[in-house]
Amino acid sequence: MKHEGYNALSGNLAYQYKYNAKELQETGMYDYGARFYMSDIGRWGVVDPLAEVNRAWSLYRYAYDNPITFIDPDGRLEGDFINENGEYLGKDGINDGKVYVVKTTKFNFPTGQPDDTPSAGISNKDRKATEKFITENSGNTSAFQSNSIAYDNSVEIAGSSDTRQAMVDIVNKDNGKGDANNREYGGRIKKDGTVVESPAGLVRDPATDPNASISITSYGNQSTFHSHPSGNKTESSTSNKNFGGSSTTLGGMTTTSGYASPPSFKDGDVQNSGTAINYVFSRSNGTVYIYNNTGVKATIPQKYFVTPKTK
């Protein structure tokens, strides 16, 4: 609890004892990041961030009521699997804090350039079998350990929801509405999950320079992420003739220039990415493309990138 006036070393100021080194709020609750804790009664003051995807348990639960076996530092479930639509599928029951997205079933990703970006995904048949296995065996660790289909046909992404939210906060500097956002935002992800923002790329003119870019330096094969701009430019040309002193438009052409949504391929994002998992956030269509030097491995709607939806 919060006490005042008995600690001489504090100059009789409020004694802010930090339970488990967490920040004490004005409400008397401690900030644990994913939720707030009321130490006086031993209860959470808010629901679990992923409560809606595991309805068999209390909304206020922690570590499946078994803190000796499990820990839950950020509110996600253990070994979470998400499909390409951002829907939560299930868990492997292994307390390693990992998050997986089932690989894409798209064949390639048109970029508007001479070379489309290749897919490193799976067939629709394999996708259905993978999702079926995960759903039917959710929480059954032995099933996942004896059959690797879920891991083989999925790609691991940044496990911490805080890490993924930090990435989203940076790329959302492009509001996704066009609004002259003709530059890229991004950064790198350190091994401990810390996100380091890079200086934004230069502002480009999509009509004359459709290849916006950003310079990101990663160390030790760290993952990187960046946005593809939502901005575009529309130009019109018309042909006019005069009839009795009036000007009438007989023909013309309207051209809209913008930026490709997927990662670029040749001499671009994919070929320069290395083996680490990297991310392109398309701010024009709201898709996150997950890729390395083999191609696009998975996609997921950005609105479900941090917290998946129920299936």
Buried (B, 14 or more C-beta within 10 A) or exposed (E): EEEEEEBEEEEEEEEEEEBEEBEBEEEEBBEBBBBBBEBEEEEBBBBBBBBBBBEEEBEEBBBBEEEEEBEBEBBBBBBBBBBBEBBBBBBBBEBEBBBBBBBBBBEBBEBEBEBBBBBBBBEEEBBEBBBEBBBEBBBBBEBBEEEEBBBEBBBBBBBBBBBBBBBBEBBBEBEBEBEEBBBBBBBBBBEEBEBBBBEBBEBBEBBEEBEBBBEBEBEEEBBBBBBBBBBBBEEEEEEEEEEEEEEEEEEEEEEEBBBBBBBBBEEBBBBEBBEBBBBBBBBBEBBBBBBBBEBBBBBBBBEBBBBBBEB
